[in-house]
Amino acid sequence: MKLLRVGTTGAERPALLDAEGVLRDLSAVVPDIDGALLADDAALGRIRTAAEAGELPVLDADGLRVGPPVARIGKVVCIGLNYHDHAKETGAEPPAEPVIFFKAADTVVGPYDTVLVPRGSVKTDWEVELAVVIGRTARYLGSHEEALAHVAGYAVAHDVSEREFQIERGGTWDKGKNCETFNPLGPWLVTADEVADPQGLGLKLWVNGELRQDGSTSDQIFTVAEVVRYVSQFMTLYPGDVINTGTPAGVALGMPEPKPFLRAGDVVELEIEGLGRQRQEFKPA
């Protein structure tokens, strides 16, 4: 299933994109798409039954904002340097273990929402990423099979980053990762049963129409299954939590000088095979 949330910020309603690409209203079936729903097999079953029976009313998508596909996210866990080609372009050694950092849940916005370039920023950068959404409480998972059984689905994430804040201003990466609007998510949460192999997905990103990133999750250093298993050794993952699993090569940071960092007025588009497409205009904070 392709689940999404539509409407004005803070007042989104749950919806489903059916096999014909028609937007359907879920608000009579479930109150929202959040961790509680993703952990409730019976509720997910009701959605499937209603969709298959053709009982869901059509929503007019014209002019309707698409919000993040998951509400009330508990935490956004991020994996750094998780593609061989990205580690190479930044001059970093491939890590021996996954590099973990966090984004605040309030950085998450819709896939077409405006992204704000922070005040004083000269090194705002782009990163297309596969996001994993957790569907069952996960702690100390013992195998890759067990890890994948805890995944509710997948989405497109844009891990917007400010490299000066991240690298040159002291401390950890958090300063460059947590500026407002820095994690567009969606448009859809695609349930795990529709993603046959999370290690076989193409990722692309364009800046002002120019292709900048063109990679595949097959190049990940640590697979989705290993990332979920590994992270569960250090923290409990709850339904609705999100893991951004890293970005392929092609970011501004890895390019020759002068590096083409983002400025207000730029337009970024990104997509992952089978998971949909995002578009953001960048404006001054």
N, C-alpha and C positions, 0 to 999 in steps of 0.2 A: 504494500500500500504506500501511496504518497500522501503523507499527512502534512498539513500546514495550518497556519493561523493567520487570519485576515482581519483587517480593520484598523482603526486609529490606535496610536500607541497607548497601551494600557487598557484598551477595550477590544482586543482581538477576540474573534470567535474561532472555534475549531472547524476545520474544513478538510476535504479530501479531493484530490485530483484523480478522476477515474481513468479507466483505460483509454477512453476516447479523448482525454484532455479536457473534460468538462469539470468545472469547479462545483463541488457539492457541499452543502451545509451539514455539519455534524452536531450543531448545538442542541438538537432535540435528542441526541443519542448519548453524548458525553459532554461534561461541562467545559473541558479544556484539554489540550494536549500537554501533559506535564509528567513528572515522574510517577505520580499516582496512577495515571492511566497506563503508562508503559509497563508498570509492574502488575497490571490487572488483566490477566488473560481473558477473563470473562467479558470485560469491557471491550477489549480489542476484538473479541469474537463477535460482539454485537455490531461493531462497525463493519466487519467483513460481511456479516449476514445482511445488514441493511443495504450495503453497497451492491451485493450480488442480487438482491431482490429488486433493485431499482427504486428503493423507497426514499432515497435522500434527495431533498429539494435542490434545485439548481440555484447557484449564486451568480449574480451578474458580476463578472470579474472586471468590468470596465471601470477604471479609476479607483479600484479597490486596493488599498495598501496591503502588501504582504509583510507580516511581522516575522520575528524569529519563530521557527517551527516548534520550539519547546519553551514552555513557560516555567517560571520559578526555578531556573537552573541553580543548583546548589554550588557547584564549582566548575571552573574551566581549567582542566589540567592540560599543559602543553608539553610537547616533546621537541627539543631543539636538536638541530644537526642530525636529522634522521634520514637523509637521502645521501647516497654516496656522492652524487654530482654536486649537491649543495655544499657538503663539507669541503670538497675539493676546490670549488670556486671561491670560498671564503678563506682558504688557506689553513683550515682546521684539520686535525687528525680525526678520523672517524672514531667516535667515542666507544669505549669498551662496554659501557652500560648506558641505557637511555638517560639523556639529560632532561630533567624535569623542571619546569617553572610553571607559574600560574598567571592566569588573567582573571581579574575580578568579573563576576557574573554580570555586573552592570555595564561592562564594555560591549555586551552583546546587543546588536541591533538587527533590523531586518535586512534582507539581501539587496534592497534597492534604496535604502535610507542614505541620507547624506553622511559622509565621513568628514570629520573636522580635523584639519591640520592644526596641531597644537601651536599656541603662541610661542614664538621664538624658534620654531622648528625649521631646520634646513636639511634634515635627513630622514623624512618620512618615507617609508618603504612598503612594498607590497609582498604578500606571501599567500599563494593559494594552498589550501590544506584540506585533507580529508578529515572530517570530524566524525568521531564515534560517539554515539549516545548510549548510555548505559540503561539497561532495562531491568536488572535484578541486582540486589545488594551484593557486592563483590568484596571479599576479604580473603587474603591468602589463597588465591586460586592456584591449583596445582598443575594445570596442563593448558595447552593451547585450546583444546577442545572445550574445556570448561570455561575458558576465557570468552570464546566466541559465543557460548551459550548465554552469556550475560550481556550481550550486545542487543539493544533494541533496534538499532538502525544506524543509518549514516546520513551525513549532510555535507554540503559545501561550507567551508569556513574561510574567511579572509583574515589572516593574522597580521593586521596592519601593525607596523613597528616604527618607532623613531630611533634610528641607530645612534645618534649622538647621545640621547638620553640613556639608551640601553648600554652603550659600551664606554662612553667617554666621561660620564658624570659620576662615576664611583658606585660601589655597591653591586647589587645583583642586577639582573636584566629588567626588573619590575618597572623601573621608571619609564622605559621605552616601550612597554607592552600594555600599559593600563590606562592610556589616555582615553577620554570618552569617545565612544563610537568605534573603537579599534577592533571589534570582532563581529563584523557582519556574518550572519548565519542563515542558511537556507538556500533556496526557497522552501524545499521540502525536507521532511524527515522520511527517508525511504527505508521501510522496514527491512530487517536483515534477510528475510526470506527472498527478497527481490535482488539481493546482491550476491551472486553466486561465488565470487572470489574477490574479496577486498584488496587482494594483491595484484589485480589485473585492471585497474582503473586509470584511464588517462586524465591528466590535469592540465589545464591551459589557463593562461592569464594574458590579457592585453592591456596596454596603457595607451590611451588616445588612438586606439585602433591598431597599434603595433604589437605583434605577438612577442611577449617577453619570457613567459614560462611555458614549456611544453614537455611534460614529464609523465611518469607512470609510477603508481604505487609499487610496481615490481622492483623499483630501485631503492625502496626503503631498507635501511640498515636493520631496523627492528620491525618485524611485521606487526600488523594490527593485533593479532593474537598474543604476540610476545609483549607488546606494549601494555595491553590490558592486564595480562598476568603479572607483569613486572610491577606496574603501578599498585596493584592490589596488595603487594608485599609491604608497602610503605604507608598506605592510607586506605580507608574504606571508601569504596565507590558506591554511590547510591543511585537509584533510578532517577533519570533526568540529568545526571552529571554528564559533562561533555569532555572528551579528550581530543585536542587538536594534534594530529599525528606527524606534523612536520611538513616542510615545503621542499620541492625540487629546485634545481638550479634555475637561475635567471633573475634573481633579485638584484636591485640596484646596488646593494652593498658589494656584490661580487663582480661588478663591471669595472672597466678601466675608468680613470679620471678623464673628464669630469663625470662623476656618477649621476645618472638621471633621476635623482630623487623626486618624489611627488611634490607638487605645488597646488595651491588653490586654483581651481579651474580644470584640473586634470580629471579624466574619466577612466575608471578601471572596470574592466569586465573580466569575469572568471567563470570557469565551468569545470565540472567533473563528470565524466562519462556516466550517464544514467541518473545523475543526482541533481541536474538542473544548472541554471546559470544565474549569476549575480551581475549587477551593474551599480556602481556608485560614482556620484560626483563628489569631488573634494572641494571643501569650502573652508574659509578661515574660522578658527574657533573664536 
